[in-house]
Amino acid sequence: MNCKRILVLATHCIGDSLLVTTLTRSLRRKYPDAQIDVLVTPRGRLIFELNSDVNQVIDFPQRPKPKDYFQFLRQFGRYDLVVNERVTDRTAIYCLLFGRFRLGVVDEHFGGAWFKKRIYNHHILERQNNEHKMSRMARMLDKIDVEIEPLLVAPQEALPKSVVEQLPSQYLVVHAPSSNEIKQWPVEHWQETLSLLLESGYHIVLTGAPSERDTNIVNSLVSYFPDQSRLVSLLGKLSLPQTATLIKQSLGFVGPDSGPGHLASGFPVPIISVISVAPASKWSPWPYEMPVDRSTNLYHNRIPVKQVHNNVAVLQSERDCVPCDGSKCRISDGIYSPCLTDITPKQVVETVKEMVPLGDESGE
């Protein structure tokens, strides 16, 4: 295939966009001299604007009007190849308009599958087994004879001097806030977990965005500890690329199913991930540079409670209703979903100690 100009669609949230960096890295390895551009919505720009595999990041409205399509074609023309990892009708239209050759995913359980099969020159079928995104992208690239590079490419930026001065020489990054209530591990569980880790000698660095939700959660953790000699809060002080650098230089990362968890999988650091309603088989952080088996899922849902693959440990409830992928718990009206309260601070702390053992220096 003659691919001098390639467009990759990344109209996702942060976590999904991070996974798409695997596509741009793999395509760059195959086509080192090609023009590789990425079509993004505002959140995707955070992921790709510092990505060395990408020539140009193109902003596009989330709900484009006809004039937006015409303006795009006037400015950029049509690409030799458009790669679309999403299954939406809108992104399929992008492929049809913007690409001479089109690679995508078709979900036969959605309407219009027959039409998308005609749009794409090559496509894969969506598996209904909660296949991990990495395996899915590997199958896509197989269609165009591109070997997958199983690595997320996290944007990186130097830490501010004021932050560097706050950091201990060794520290564990803990990201407590989830993106929504259904995924939020109880604040009380985080408080107990931090207490046990601090007592064990770990230095803890808390991260979070300057949103109301993150601020409330992180501040509730900070105020819980009168002695903060081993606890540093960087709430709202770091950009996404700076957060990546913080994680890269850490002993390890602890957090929920979230963008920062996928950010961490761009580095060979231990990751302890607490997953709730989402399928662990699909959304767990991918182990650093781990080869992809297209035939079977690396992670399983519910059983066992803890799964460890290379540098990643995932904890998830064994309840029969997990994963539900819902926005509201169907069996409880409590503040926290039972599948999250099932995972105990003791389990998380024991996993941290296994994955990130402290030496005689006790993190000093």
Backbone hydrogen bonds, N-H to C=O, Kabsch-Sander energy under -0.5 kcal/mol:
donor,donor_aa,acceptor,acceptor_aa,energy
3,C,1,M,-1.0
4,K,2,N,-0.7
6,I,35,Q,-3.3
7,L,81,L,-2.8
8,V,37,D,-2.5
9,L,83,V,-2.6
10,A,39,L,-2.8
12,H,10,A,-1.4
17,S,13,C,-2.4
18,L,14,I,-2.3
19,L,15,G,-1.5
20,V,16,D,-1.7
21,T,17,S,-0.8
21,T,18,L,-0.9
22,T,19,L,-1.5
23,L,20,V,-1.0
24,T,20,V,-1.6
25,R,21,T,-2.3
26,S,22,T,-2.2
27,L,23,L,-2.7
28,R,24,T,-2.0
29,R,25,R,-1.9
30,K,26,S,-1.7
31,Y,27,L,-3.0
34,A,31,Y,-1.4
35,Q,4,K,-3.3
36,I,34,A,-0.8
37,D,6,I,-2.9
37,D,35,Q,-0.6
38,V,56,Q,-2.3
39,L,8,V,-2.5
40,V,38,V,-0.6
40,V,58,I,-2.9
41,T,10,A,-0.6
44,G,41,T,-1.1
45,R,41,T,-1.2
46,L,42,P,-0.7
46,L,43,R,-0.7
47,I,43,R,-0.5
47,I,44,G,-1.1
48,F,44,G,-1.6
49,E,45,R,-2.1
51,N,48,F,-1.9
52,S,50,L,-0.6
54,V,51,N,-1.5
55,N,36,I,-3.1
56,Q,36,I,-0.9
58,I,38,V,-3.2
58,I,56,Q,-0.6
59,D,57,V,-0.6
60,F,40,V,-2.1
68,D,65,K,-1.5
69,Y,65,K,-1.2
70,F,66,P,-1.9
71,Q,67,K,-2.4
72,F,68,D,-2.0
73,L,69,Y,-2.3
74,R,70,F,-2.3
75,Q,71,Q,-2.1
76,F,72,F,-3.2
77,G,72,F,-0.7
77,G,73,L,-1.2
79,Y,98,F,-3.3
80,D,5,R,-1.3
81,L,5,R,-1.5
82,V,101,F,-2.2
83,V,7,L,-2.6
84,N,82,V,-0.5
84,N,103,L,-2.6
85,E,9,L,-0.5
85,E,83,V,-0.5
92,A,88,T,-1.3
93,I,89,D,-1.9
94,Y,90,R,-1.9
95,C,91,T,-1.9
96,L,92,A,-2.1
97,L,93,I,-2.4
98,F,94,Y,-2.9
99,G,95,C,-1.9
100,R,79,Y,-2.9
101,F,80,D,-0.6
103,L,82,V,-2.5
104,G,122,H,-1.7
105,V,86,R,-0.7
106,V,124,I,-2.7
108,E,106,V,-0.7
110,F,107,D,-1.8
113,A,110,F,-0.9
116,K,112,G,-1.9
117,K,113,A,-2.1
118,R,114,W,-0.9
119,I,115,F,-1.6
120,Y,116,K,-2.4
121,N,102,R,-1.5
122,H,102,R,-2.0
124,I,104,G,-1.7
126,E,106,V,-2.8
133,K,282,K,-1.4
136,R,132,H,-2.2
137,M,133,K,-2.4
138,A,134,M,-1.9
139,R,135,S,-2.1
140,M,136,R,-1.8
141,L,137,M,-2.5
142,D,138,A,-1.9
143,K,139,R,-0.9
143,K,140,M,-1.0
144,I,141,L,-1.3
145,D,142,D,-1.4
146,V,141,L,-2.4
151,L,149,E,-2.8
154,A,152,L,-0.9
157,E,241,P,-1.2
163,V,160,P,-0.8
164,V,160,P,-2.3
165,E,161,K,-2.0
166,Q,163,V,-1.2
167,L,163,V,-1.1
167,L,164,V,-0.6
170,Q,363,G,-0.6
172,L,203,H,-2.8
173,V,252,G,-2.6
174,V,205,V,-2.7
175,H,254,V,-2.8
176,A,174,V,-0.7
183,K,180,N,-1.0
184,Q,181,E,-1.6
185,W,183,K,-0.7
190,W,186,P,-2.0
191,Q,187,V,-2.6
192,E,188,E,-2.2
193,T,189,H,-2.6
194,L,190,W,-2.8
195,S,191,Q,-2.1
196,L,192,E,-2.3
197,L,193,T,-2.3
198,L,194,L,-2.9
199,E,195,S,-2.3
200,S,196,L,-1.3
201,G,198,L,-1.3
202,Y,197,L,-2.2
204,I,230,R,-3.0
205,V,172,L,-2.7
206,L,204,I,-0.5
206,L,232,V,-3.2
207,T,174,V,-1.7
211,S,209,A,-0.7
215,T,211,S,-2.6
216,N,212,E,-2.3
217,I,213,R,-1.9
218,V,214,D,-2.8
219,N,215,T,-2.4
220,S,216,N,-1.6
221,L,217,I,-1.3
222,V,218,V,-2.5
223,S,219,N,-2.5
224,Y,221,L,-0.6
225,F,221,L,-0.5
225,F,222,V,-1.4
228,Q,226,P,-0.8
231,L,228,Q,-0.9
232,V,204,I,-2.7
234,L,206,L,-2.8
234,L,232,V,-0.5
236,G,208,G,-3.0
237,K,234,L,-2.2
238,L,234,L,-0.5
243,T,239,S,-2.3
244,A,240,L,-1.9
245,T,241,P,-1.7
246,L,242,Q,-2.4
247,I,243,T,-2.3
248,K,244,A,-2.6
249,Q,245,T,-1.8
250,S,247,I,-1.6
251,L,171,Y,-3.3
252,G,171,Y,-0.6
253,F,270,P,-2.6
254,V,173,V,-2.4
255,G,272,I,-2.2
257,D,274,V,-1.0
258,S,256,P,-1.1
262,H,258,S,-1.4
263,L,259,G,-2.3
264,A,260,P,-2.1
265,S,261,G,-0.9
266,G,263,L,-1.4
267,F,264,A,-1.9
269,V,267,F,-1.6
271,I,311,N,-2.7
272,I,253,F,-2.8
273,S,271,I,-0.6
273,S,313,A,-2.9
274,V,255,G,-2.4
275,I,273,S,-0.7
275,I,315,L,-2.6
282,K,279,P,-1.0
283,W,279,P,-2.4
284,S,280,A,-1.6
289,E,150,P,-0.7
290,M,287,P,-2.0
294,R,292,V,-0.7
296,T,293,D,-0.6
303,I,301,N,-2.2
307,Q,314,V,-2.4
309,H,312,V,-2.9
312,V,309,H,-2.4
313,A,271,I,-3.1
314,V,307,Q,-2.9
315,L,273,S,-2.8
316,Q,305,V,-2.1
322,V,319,R,-1.6
325,D,277,V,-2.2
340,L,337,S,-1.8
341,T,337,S,-1.8
342,D,338,P,-1.8
343,I,340,L,-0.9
344,T,342,D,-0.6
348,V,344,T,-1.9
349,V,345,P,-3.0
350,E,346,K,-2.6
351,T,347,Q,-1.9
352,V,348,V,-2.5
353,K,349,V,-2.5
354,E,350,E,-1.7
355,M,351,T,-2.7
356,V,352,V,-3.6
362,S,359,G,-1.7
364,E,361,E,-2.1
